[in-house]
Amino acid sequence: MTKNPDTTDRTPWIDRRDIVGLIGVGLIGYGSWLVYEPAGFLTAGAVLAGVAIFGVRS
């Protein structure tokens, strides 16, 4: 059975959870940057690297 191209599922590739996660990483990085400037980049980079390596369970 073939699907009609007009009725295909159009799910977004990014959802609310992704947006909230990126905003959270940004806020953690900014908070660290207020204490010590290089720490902001290190913290945000470490969080994003951890997500990239270990993935996110959904």
N, C-alpha and C positions, 0 to 999 in steps of 0.2 A: 504494500500500500504506500503510495507516495503522498507527500504532504503538498498542499497548495502553497506556493510561495507567498501568497498574501496573508496566510494564517500562521506564519512561522513565529516561534517565540522570540520576542525581542527583550531579553533580560539585560539590564545594564551591567557593564563590566565592573562598575564600582558601586558600592552601596553605602548606606549610612554608617555602618560599622567601620568601613575603611576611612571615611572622612573623619569620623570621631577619633580614630586611631592616629591619623596624621596630625590632627590638631593637637592631640595629647602629646605626641612626640615633639611637636613644635613648642608647646608650652613647657615641657620638661627641659628642652634645650635652652629656651629663653631664661627660665629660672636659674639654670646652672650658669648661663652667661652673665647674669647679674652678679653672681658671686665671684666668678673668675672666668674671663672671656674665653680662653681655649677650652674650658670645661664644657661650655655650651655645645661646641662642635663635637667634642668627644662623646658626650652623653647622647646626643641625638644620633650620631653615627653608630654608636654601640647598640642602641635600641633598634635601629633599622637593620643593622647587620644581624642582630639576633633573630629578628623576624624573618629575614631572608634565609638564614641558615636553618633555623628550627621550624619555620613555618607557623601558620596560624591554624588552630583547630576550629572548625566551624560546625 
